[in-house]
Amino acid sequence: MFGEIWSRPGLNLRDREMVTLAALIMDKAEGMTLHMRHAHKLGISFDEMREVIFQVMYYAGQAKGLFAIRCLKRVMQETGATFAPIVKK
């Protein structure tokens, strides 16, 4: 499945990973941390992942969003990363 789906034309790997993260958040799936690590290697920042979580949480529910934030924090701890402050314009 992965080779066939992930290599289709129309979306690049970065976009596919963002969509995958959103789907995993909706399902509160355990594979989320693996995909968060992969997303970071593709150049998706932890701040961008946080925004995906906040966007999806509105539709998926607070419990799923909080689960996703905990997963993201675990992945960030592995790299020693911290969130950039949120600045509203």
Biopython code that builds the backbone (N, CA, C, O; Angstrom):
import numpy as np
from Bio.PDB.StructureBuilder import StructureBuilder

atoms = [
    (1, "MET", "N", (0.805, -1.183, 0.000)),
    (1, "MET", "CA", (0.000, 0.000, 0.000)),
    (1, "MET", "C", (0.857, 1.259, 0.000)),
    (1, "MET", "O", (0.594, 2.188, -0.764)),
    (2, "PHE", "N", (1.883, 1.298, 0.854)),
    (2, "PHE", "CA", (2.621, 2.549, 1.016)),
    (2, "PHE", "C", (3.291, 2.997, -0.274)),
    (2, "PHE", "O", (3.171, 4.162, -0.653)),
    (3, "GLY", "N", (3.991, 2.102, -0.953)),
    (3, "GLY", "CA", (4.666, 2.491, -2.179)),
    (3, "GLY", "C", (3.699, 2.954, -3.241)),
    (3, "GLY", "O", (3.951, 3.932, -3.945)),
    (4, "GLU", "N", (2.594, 2.249, -3.353)),
    (4, "GLU", "CA", (1.607, 2.564, -4.380)),
    (4, "GLU", "C", (0.885, 3.881, -4.080)),
    (4, "GLU", "O", (0.693, 4.702, -4.977)),
    (5, "ILE", "N", (0.496, 4.079, -2.853)),
    (5, "ILE", "CA", (-0.245, 5.285, -2.477)),
    (5, "ILE", "C", (0.681, 6.500, -2.372)),
    (5, "ILE", "O", (0.374, 7.574, -2.889)),
    (6, "TRP", "N", (1.808, 6.316, -1.701)),
    (6, "TRP", "CA", (2.696, 7.447, -1.443)),
    (6, "TRP", "C", (3.422, 7.939, -2.692)),
    (6, "TRP", "O", (3.951, 9.050, -2.689)),
    (7, "SER", "N", (3.460, 7.149, -3.748)),
    (7, "SER", "CA", (4.168, 7.566, -4.958)),
    (7, "SER", "C", (3.221, 8.068, -6.053)),
    (7, "SER", "O", (3.662, 8.374, -7.161)),
    (8, "ARG", "N", (1.938, 8.151, -5.749)),
    (8, "ARG", "CA", (0.986, 8.653, -6.751)),
    (8, "ARG", "C", (1.284, 10.108, -7.090)),
    (8, "ARG", "O", (1.776, 10.855, -6.243)),
    (9, "PRO", "N", (0.989, 10.516, -8.323)),
    (9, "PRO", "CA", (1.152, 11.926, -8.683)),
    (9, "PRO", "C", (0.047, 12.762, -8.047)),
    (9, "PRO", "O", (-0.980, 12.228, -7.629)),
    (10, "GLY", "N", (0.258, 14.053, -7.976)),
    (10, "GLY", "CA", (-0.791, 14.946, -7.498)),
    (10, "GLY", "C", (-0.489, 15.609, -6.164)),
    (10, "GLY", "O", (-0.874, 16.759, -5.947)),
    (11, "LEU", "N", (0.187, 14.910, -5.272)),
    (11, "LEU", "CA", (0.614, 15.481, -3.996)),
    (11, "LEU", "C", (2.065, 15.095, -3.758)),
    (11, "LEU", "O", (2.477, 13.974, -4.059)),
    (12, "ASN", "N", (2.829, 16.020, -3.220)),
    (12, "ASN", "CA", (4.200, 15.666, -2.867)),
    (12, "ASN", "C", (4.199, 14.953, -1.516)),
    (12, "ASN", "O", (3.169, 14.900, -0.844)),
    (13, "LEU", "N", (5.339, 14.409, -1.118)),
    (13, "LEU", "CA", (5.427, 13.647, 0.134)),
    (13, "LEU", "C", (5.063, 14.495, 1.348)),
    (13, "LEU", "O", (4.412, 14.013, 2.275)),
    (14, "ARG", "N", (5.482, 15.748, 1.339)),
    (14, "ARG", "CA", (5.189, 16.645, 2.467)),
    (14, "ARG", "C", (3.679, 16.807, 2.646)),
    (14, "ARG", "O", (3.165, 16.700, 3.760)),
    (15, "ASP", "N", (2.979, 17.063, 1.548)),
    (15, "ASP", "CA", (1.524, 17.230, 1.615)),
    (15, "ASP", "C", (0.840, 15.930, 2.030)),
    (15, "ASP", "O", (-0.104, 15.946, 2.820)),
    (16, "ARG", "N", (1.309, 14.822, 1.503)),
    (16, "ARG", "CA", (0.741, 13.524, 1.873)),
    (16, "ARG", "C", (0.911, 13.259, 3.369)),
    (16, "ARG", "O", (0.008, 12.726, 4.014)),
    (17, "GLU", "N", (2.059, 13.628, 3.915)),
    (17, "GLU", "CA", (2.296, 13.418, 5.343)),
    (17, "GLU", "C", (1.390, 14.314, 6.176)),
    (17, "GLU", "O", (0.909, 13.885, 7.225)),
    (18, "MET", "N", (1.144, 15.541, 5.742)),
    (18, "MET", "CA", (0.235, 16.434, 6.468)),
    (18, "MET", "C", (-1.180, 15.843, 6.491)),
    (18, "MET", "O", (-1.847, 15.863, 7.525)),
    (19, "VAL", "N", (-1.628, 15.323, 5.359)),
    (19, "VAL", "CA", (-2.953, 14.704, 5.285)),
    (19, "VAL", "C", (-2.998, 13.461, 6.180)),
    (19, "VAL", "O", (-3.984, 13.228, 6.878)),
    (20, "THR", "N", (-1.936, 12.677, 6.153)),
    (20, "THR", "CA", (-1.867, 11.472, 6.975)),
    (20, "THR", "C", (-1.925, 11.825, 8.456)),
    (20, "THR", "O", (-2.629, 11.167, 9.222)),
    (21, "LEU", "N", (-1.191, 12.858, 8.868)),
    (21, "LEU", "CA", (-1.242, 13.286, 10.260)),
    (21, "LEU", "C", (-2.667, 13.677, 10.654)),
    (21, "LEU", "O", (-3.142, 13.305, 11.727)),
    (22, "ALA", "N", (-3.335, 14.416, 9.798)),
    (22, "ALA", "CA", (-4.711, 14.818, 10.097)),
    (22, "ALA", "C", (-5.612, 13.595, 10.269)),
    (22, "ALA", "O", (-6.436, 13.550, 11.182)),
    (23, "ALA", "N", (-5.455, 12.617, 9.398)),
    (23, "ALA", "CA", (-6.276, 11.400, 9.500)),
    (23, "ALA", "C", (-5.962, 10.628, 10.779)),
    (23, "ALA", "O", (-6.870, 10.109, 11.427)),
    (24, "LEU", "N", (-4.689, 10.550, 11.143)),
    (24, "LEU", "CA", (-4.315, 9.827, 12.360)),
    (24, "LEU", "C", (-4.830, 10.540, 13.606)),
    (24, "LEU", "O", (-5.214, 9.889, 14.578)),
    (25, "ILE", "N", (-4.841, 11.863, 13.586)),
    (25, "ILE", "CA", (-5.380, 12.623, 14.710)),
    (25, "ILE", "C", (-6.876, 12.327, 14.847)),
    (25, "ILE", "O", (-7.373, 12.128, 15.955)),
    (26, "MET", "N", (-7.584, 12.300, 13.731)),
    (26, "MET", "CA", (-9.024, 12.028, 13.757)),
    (26, "MET", "C", (-9.313, 10.661, 14.368)),
    (26, "MET", "O", (-10.341, 10.471, 15.018)),
    (27, "ASP", "N", (-8.405, 9.709, 14.158)),
    (27, "ASP", "CA", (-8.609, 8.334, 14.613)),
    (27, "ASP", "C", (-7.912, 8.056, 15.950)),
    (27, "ASP", "O", (-8.057, 6.970, 16.510)),
    (28, "LYS", "N", (-7.146, 9.046, 16.466)),
    (28, "LYS", "CA", (-6.380, 8.882, 17.708)),
    (28, "LYS", "C", (-5.497, 7.624, 17.608)),
    (28, "LYS", "O", (-5.434, 6.816, 18.535)),
    (29, "ALA", "N", (-4.828, 7.485, 16.473)),
    (29, "ALA", "CA", (-4.070, 6.280, 16.152)),
    (29, "ALA", "C", (-2.684, 6.291, 16.784)),
    (29, "ALA", "O", (-2.027, 7.330, 16.853)),
    (30, "GLU", "N", (-2.257, 5.142, 17.236)),
    (30, "GLU", "CA", (-0.952, 4.996, 17.874)),
    (30, "GLU", "C", (0.206, 5.245, 16.908)),
    (30, "GLU", "O", (1.287, 5.631, 17.353)),
    (31, "GLY", "N", (0.023, 5.042, 15.624)),
    (31, "GLY", "CA", (1.082, 5.265, 14.652)),
    (31, "GLY", "C", (1.422, 6.725, 14.436)),
    (31, "GLY", "O", (2.272, 7.062, 13.612)),
    (32, "MET", "N", (0.758, 7.582, 15.174)),
    (32, "MET", "CA", (0.939, 9.014, 14.996)),
    (32, "MET", "C", (2.378, 9.457, 15.257)),
    (32, "MET", "O", (2.913, 10.263, 14.497)),
    (33, "THR", "N", (3.014, 8.950, 16.311)),
    (33, "THR", "CA", (4.380, 9.392, 16.622)),
    (33, "THR", "C", (5.346, 9.018, 15.510)),
    (33, "THR", "O", (6.239, 9.799, 15.184)),
    (34, "LEU", "N", (5.185, 7.849, 14.929)),
    (34, "LEU", "CA", (6.033, 7.437, 13.801)),
    (34, "LEU", "C", (5.887, 8.431, 12.651)),
    (34, "LEU", "O", (6.880, 8.844, 12.052)),
    (35, "HIS", "N", (4.658, 8.808, 12.347)),
    (35, "HIS", "CA", (4.439, 9.744, 11.243)),
    (35, "HIS", "C", (4.900, 11.150, 11.599)),
    (35, "HIS", "O", (5.306, 11.904, 10.715)),
    (36, "MET", "N", (4.847, 11.512, 12.860)),
    (36, "MET", "CA", (5.372, 12.824, 13.264)),
    (36, "MET", "C", (6.887, 12.882, 13.061)),
    (36, "MET", "O", (7.421, 13.898, 12.616)),
    (37, "ARG", "N", (7.570, 11.791, 13.388)),
    (37, "ARG", "CA", (9.020, 11.740, 13.149)),
    (37, "ARG", "C", (9.302, 11.855, 11.658)),
    (37, "ARG", "O", (10.193, 12.598, 11.245)),
    (38, "HIS", "N", (8.544, 11.120, 10.851)),
    (38, "HIS", "CA", (8.729, 11.139, 9.400)),
    (38, "HIS", "C", (8.422, 12.532, 8.851)),
    (38, "HIS", "O", (9.140, 13.035, 7.987)),
    (39, "ALA", "N", (7.364, 13.145, 9.350)),
    (39, "ALA", "CA", (6.992, 14.489, 8.896)),
    (39, "ALA", "C", (8.122, 15.475, 9.164)),
    (39, "ALA", "O", (8.435, 16.319, 8.325)),
    (40, "HIS", "N", (8.725, 15.361, 10.335)),
    (40, "HIS", "CA", (9.828, 16.271, 10.682)),
    (40, "HIS", "C", (11.017, 16.071, 9.737)),
    (40, "HIS", "O", (11.677, 17.036, 9.352)),
    (41, "LYS", "N", (11.282, 14.830, 9.370)),
    (41, "LYS", "CA", (12.369, 14.551, 8.427)),
    (41, "LYS", "C", (12.057, 15.095, 7.032)),
    (41, "LYS", "O", (12.972, 15.378, 6.258)),
    (42, "LEU", "N", (10.778, 15.242, 6.711)),
    (42, "LEU", "CA", (10.372, 15.803, 5.419)),
    (42, "LEU", "C", (10.366, 17.331, 5.424)),
    (42, "LEU", "O", (10.081, 17.960, 4.404)),
    (43, "GLY", "N", (10.683, 17.927, 6.582)),
    (43, "GLY", "CA", (10.741, 19.377, 6.651)),
    (43, "GLY", "C", (9.509, 20.039, 7.240)),
    (43, "GLY", "O", (9.397, 21.265, 7.226)),
    (44, "ILE", "N", (8.595, 19.250, 7.752)),
    (44, "ILE", "CA", (7.415, 19.810, 8.413)),
    (44, "ILE", "C", (7.829, 20.149, 9.838)),
    (44, "ILE", "O", (8.263, 19.279, 10.593)),
    (45, "SER", "N", (7.694, 21.406, 10.194)),
    (45, "SER", "CA", (8.148, 21.826, 11.519)),
    (45, "SER", "C", (7.175, 21.346, 12.597)),
    (45, "SER", "O", (6.013, 21.044, 12.324)),
    (46, "PHE", "N", (7.680, 21.284, 13.821)),
    (46, "PHE", "CA", (6.826, 20.919, 14.943)),
    (46, "PHE", "C", (5.726, 21.957, 15.133)),
    (46, "PHE", "O", (4.614, 21.618, 15.539)),
    (47, "ASP", "N", (6.027, 23.206, 14.844)),
    (47, "ASP", "CA", (5.014, 24.252, 14.931)),
    (47, "ASP", "C", (3.909, 24.030, 13.902)),
    (47, "ASP", "O", (2.735, 24.250, 14.199)),
    (48, "GLU", "N", (4.272, 23.598, 12.702)),
    (48, "GLU", "CA", (3.257, 23.288, 11.689)),
    (48, "GLU", "C", (2.405, 22.106, 12.134)),
    (48, "GLU", "O", (1.188, 22.107, 11.944)),
    (49, "MET", "N", (3.042, 21.099, 12.725)),
    (49, "MET", "CA", (2.281, 19.948, 13.215)),
    (49, "MET", "C", (1.313, 20.370, 14.310)),
    (49, "MET", "O", (0.179, 19.894, 14.362)),
    (50, "ARG", "N", (1.764, 21.265, 15.184)),
    (50, "ARG", "CA", (0.884, 21.776, 16.241)),
    (50, "ARG", "C", (-0.337, 22.447, 15.618)),
    (50, "ARG", "O", (-1.456, 22.262, 16.097)),
    (51, "GLU", "N", (-0.131, 23.223, 14.558)),
    (51, "GLU", "CA", (-1.255, 23.899, 13.908)),
    (51, "GLU", "C", (-2.205, 22.908, 13.245)),
    (51, "GLU", "O", (-3.420, 23.107, 13.255)),
    (52, "VAL", "N", (-1.652, 21.836, 12.666)),
    (52, "VAL", "CA", (-2.510, 20.783, 12.102)),
    (52, "VAL", "C", (-3.366, 20.186, 13.218)),
    (52, "VAL", "O", (-4.562, 19.960, 13.033)),
    (53, "ILE", "N", (-2.758, 19.934, 14.368)),
    (53, "ILE", "CA", (-3.501, 19.371, 15.497)),
    (53, "ILE", "C", (-4.620, 20.315, 15.920)),
    (53, "ILE", "O", (-5.755, 19.876, 16.105)),
    (54, "PHE", "N", (-4.322, 21.602, 16.077)),
    (54, "PHE", "CA", (-5.344, 22.552, 16.493)),
    (54, "PHE", "C", (-6.470, 22.644, 15.456)),
    (54, "PHE", "O", (-7.643, 22.740, 15.817)),
    (55, "GLN", "N", (-6.112, 22.615, 14.183)),
    (55, "GLN", "CA", (-7.120, 22.676, 13.123)),
    (55, "GLN", "C", (-8.034, 21.456, 13.173)),
    (55, "GLN", "O", (-9.256, 21.583, 13.085)),
    (56, "VAL", "N", (-7.436, 20.276, 13.314)),
    (56, "VAL", "CA", (-8.214, 19.034, 13.313)),
    (56, "VAL", "C", (-8.999, 18.878, 14.615)),
    (56, "VAL", "O", (-10.098, 18.322, 14.611)),
    (57, "MET", "N", (-8.450, 19.362, 15.724)),
    (57, "MET", "CA", (-9.098, 19.200, 17.020)),
    (57, "MET", "C", (-10.505, 19.805, 17.023)),
    (57, "MET", "O", (-11.404, 19.280, 17.680)),
    (58, "TYR", "N", (-10.691, 20.869, 16.315)),
    (58, "TYR", "CA", (-12.011, 21.501, 16.249)),
    (58, "TYR", "C", (-13.056, 20.527, 15.705)),
    (58, "TYR", "O", (-14.207, 20.536, 16.140)),
    (59, "TYR", "N", (-12.650, 19.695, 14.758)),
    (59, "TYR", "CA", (-13.565, 18.746, 14.124)),
    (59, "TYR", "C", (-13.552, 17.374, 14.798)),
    (59, "TYR", "O", (-14.573, 16.685, 14.817)),
    (60, "ALA", "N", (-12.411, 16.973, 15.348)),
    (60, "ALA", "CA", (-12.257, 15.631, 15.905)),
    (60, "ALA", "C", (-12.589, 15.559, 17.389)),
    (60, "ALA", "O", (-12.951, 14.498, 17.898)),
    (61, "GLY", "N", (-12.465, 16.681, 18.077)),
    (61, "GLY", "CA", (-12.731, 16.699, 19.501)),
    (61, "GLY", "C", (-11.470, 16.955, 20.314)),
    (61, "GLY", "O", (-10.351, 16.660, 19.894)),
    (62, "GLN", "N", (-11.699, 17.514, 21.490)),
    (62, "GLN", "CA", (-10.589, 17.914, 22.346)),
    (62, "GLN", "C", (-9.742, 16.728, 22.805)),
    (62, "GLN", "O", (-8.516, 16.836, 22.855)),
    (63, "ALA", "N", (-10.360, 15.616, 23.136)),
    (63, "ALA", "CA", (-9.601, 14.457, 23.626)),
    (63, "ALA", "C", (-8.601, 13.974, 22.575)),
    (63, "ALA", "O", (-7.462, 13.648, 22.911)),
    (64, "LYS", "N", (-9.008, 13.926, 21.335)),
    (64, "LYS", "CA", (-8.102, 13.490, 20.267)),
    (64, "LYS", "C", (-6.994, 14.503, 20.046)),
    (64, "LYS", "O", (-5.848, 14.130, 19.797)),
    (65, "GLY", "N", (-7.328, 15.775, 20.136)),
    (65, "GLY", "CA", (-6.316, 16.811, 19.985)),
    (65, "GLY", "C", (-5.291, 16.764, 21.104)),
    (65, "GLY", "O", (-4.092, 16.896, 20.856)),
    (66, "LEU", "N", (-5.750, 16.577, 22.328)),
    (66, "LEU", "CA", (-4.820, 16.505, 23.461)),
    (66, "LEU", "C", (-3.930, 15.271, 23.371)),
    (66, "LEU", "O", (-2.751, 15.331, 23.719)),
    (67, "PHE", "N", (-4.485, 14.153, 22.906)),
    (67, "PHE", "CA", (-3.676, 12.955, 22.676)),
    (67, "PHE", "C", (-2.586, 13.253, 21.658)),
    (67, "PHE", "O", (-1.433, 12.867, 21.849)),
    (68, "ALA", "N", (-2.945, 13.938, 20.576)),
    (68, "ALA", "CA", (-1.983, 14.272, 19.530)),
    (68, "ALA", "C", (-0.904, 15.217, 20.049)),
    (68, "ALA", "O", (0.268, 15.065, 19.702)),
    (69, "ILE", "N", (-1.281, 16.182, 20.870)),
    (69, "ILE", "CA", (-0.293, 17.103, 21.456)),
    (69, "ILE", "C", (0.681, 16.332, 22.337)),
    (69, "ILE", "O", (1.883, 16.599, 22.305)),
    (70, "ARG", "N", (0.185, 15.385, 23.120)),
    (70, "ARG", "CA", (1.088, 14.569, 23.953)),
    (70, "ARG", "C", (2.058, 13.767, 23.089)),
    (70, "ARG", "O", (3.239, 13.655, 23.419)),
    (71, "CYS", "N", (1.562, 13.208, 21.984)),
    (71, "CYS", "CA", (2.438, 12.475, 21.055)),
    (71, "CYS", "C", (3.504, 13.410, 20.489)),
    (71, "CYS", "O", (4.682, 13.058, 20.429)),
    (72, "LEU", "N", (3.082, 14.596, 20.079)),
    (72, "LEU", "CA", (4.017, 15.558, 19.499)),
    (72, "LEU", "C", (5.067, 15.975, 20.526)),
    (72, "LEU", "O", (6.244, 16.098, 20.186)),
    (73, "LYS", "N", (4.668, 16.191, 21.750)),
    (73, "LYS", "CA", (5.631, 16.568, 22.786)),
    (73, "LYS", "C", (6.656, 15.465, 23.016)),
    (73, "LYS", "O", (7.832, 15.754, 23.237)),
    (74, "ARG", "N", (6.224, 14.196, 22.966)),
    (74, "ARG", "CA", (7.175, 13.078, 23.113)),
    (74, "ARG", "C", (8.195, 13.087, 21.980)),
    (74, "ARG", "O", (9.389, 12.900, 22.214)),
    (75, "VAL", "N", (7.726, 13.304, 20.755)),
    (75, "VAL", "CA", (8.631, 13.339, 19.600)),
    (75, "VAL", "C", (9.574, 14.530, 19.722)),
    (75, "VAL", "O", (10.761, 14.415, 19.414)),
    (76, "MET", "N", (9.062, 15.655, 20.162)),
    (76, "MET", "CA", (9.910, 16.838, 20.319)),
    (76, "MET", "C", (10.972, 16.622, 21.392)),
    (76, "MET", "O", (12.109, 17.068, 21.232)),
    (77, "GLN", "N", (10.618, 15.947, 22.480)),
    (77, "GLN", "CA", (11.591, 15.666, 23.538)),
    (77, "GLN", "C", (12.752, 14.835, 23.010)),
    (77, "GLN", "O", (13.892, 15.013, 23.439)),
    (78, "GLU", "N", (12.464, 13.929, 22.082)),
    (78, "GLU", "CA", (13.512, 13.099, 21.490)),
    (78, "GLU", "C", (14.564, 13.949, 20.791)),
    (78, "GLU", "O", (15.736, 13.575, 20.740)),
    (79, "THR", "N", (14.149, 15.093, 20.252)),
    (79, "THR", "CA", (15.068, 15.945, 19.500)),
    (79, "THR", "C", (15.532, 17.159, 20.295)),
    (79, "THR", "O", (16.393, 17.910, 19.836)),
    (80, "GLY", "N", (14.967, 17.355, 21.482)),
    (80, "GLY", "CA", (15.311, 18.521, 22.284)),
    (80, "GLY", "C", (14.660, 19.804, 21.795)),
    (80, "GLY", "O", (15.085, 20.898, 22.167)),
    (81, "ALA", "N", (13.627, 19.678, 20.960)),
    (81, "ALA", "CA", (12.959, 20.839, 20.375)),
    (81, "ALA", "C", (11.930, 21.427, 21.336)),
    (81, "ALA", "O", (11.436, 20.744, 22.234)),
    (82, "THR", "N", (11.619, 22.704, 21.133)),
    (82, "THR", "CA", (10.536, 23.370, 21.849)),
    (82, "THR", "C", (9.678, 24.115, 20.839)),
    (82, "THR", "O", (10.110, 24.394, 19.721)),
    (83, "PHE", "N", (8.462, 24.432, 21.247)),
    (83, "PHE", "CA", (7.563, 25.191, 20.391)),
    (83, "PHE", "C", (8.004, 26.643, 20.322)),
    (83, "PHE", "O", (8.483, 27.211, 21.303)),
    (84, "ALA", "N", (7.834, 27.229, 19.153)),
    (84, "ALA", "CA", (8.008, 28.682, 19.024)),
    (84, "ALA", "C", (6.759, 29.322, 19.614)),
    (84, "ALA", "O", (5.677, 28.739, 19.549)),
    (85, "PRO", "N", (6.894, 30.517, 20.191)),
    (85, "PRO", "CA", (5.702, 31.176, 20.732)),
    (85, "PRO", "C", (4.697, 31.479, 19.637)),
    (85, "PRO", "O", (5.071, 31.770, 18.500)),
    (86, "ILE", "N", (3.428, 31.410, 19.982)),
    (86, "ILE", "CA", (2.360, 31.737, 19.036)),
    (86, "ILE", "C", (2.202, 33.250, 19.018)),
    (86, "ILE", "O", (1.969, 33.870, 20.056)),
    (87, "VAL", "N", (2.330, 33.837, 17.840)),
    (87, "VAL", "CA", (2.213, 35.292, 17.690)),
    (87, "VAL", "C", (1.014, 35.550, 16.791)),
    (87, "VAL", "O", (0.995, 35.140, 15.630)),
    (88, "LYS", "N", (0.017, 36.233, 17.335)),
    (88, "LYS", "CA", (-1.160, 36.574, 16.527)),
    (88, "LYS", "C", (-0.905, 37.882, 15.802)),
    (88, "LYS", "O", (-0.321, 38.815, 16.354)),
    (89, "LYS", "N", (-1.354, 37.935, 14.550)),
    (89, "LYS", "CA", (-1.172, 39.147, 13.742)),
    (89, "LYS", "C", (-2.452, 39.925, 13.686)),
    (89, "LYS", "O", (-2.507, 40.980, 13.054)),
]
sb = StructureBuilder()
sb.init_structure("model")
sb.init_model(0)
sb.init_chain("A")
sb.init_seg("    ")
for serial, (resi, resn, name, xyz) in enumerate(atoms, 1):
    if name == "N":
        sb.init_residue(resn, " ", resi, " ")
    sb.init_atom(name, np.array(xyz, "f"), 0.0, 1.0, " ", f" {name:<3s}", serial, name[0])
structure = sb.get_structure()
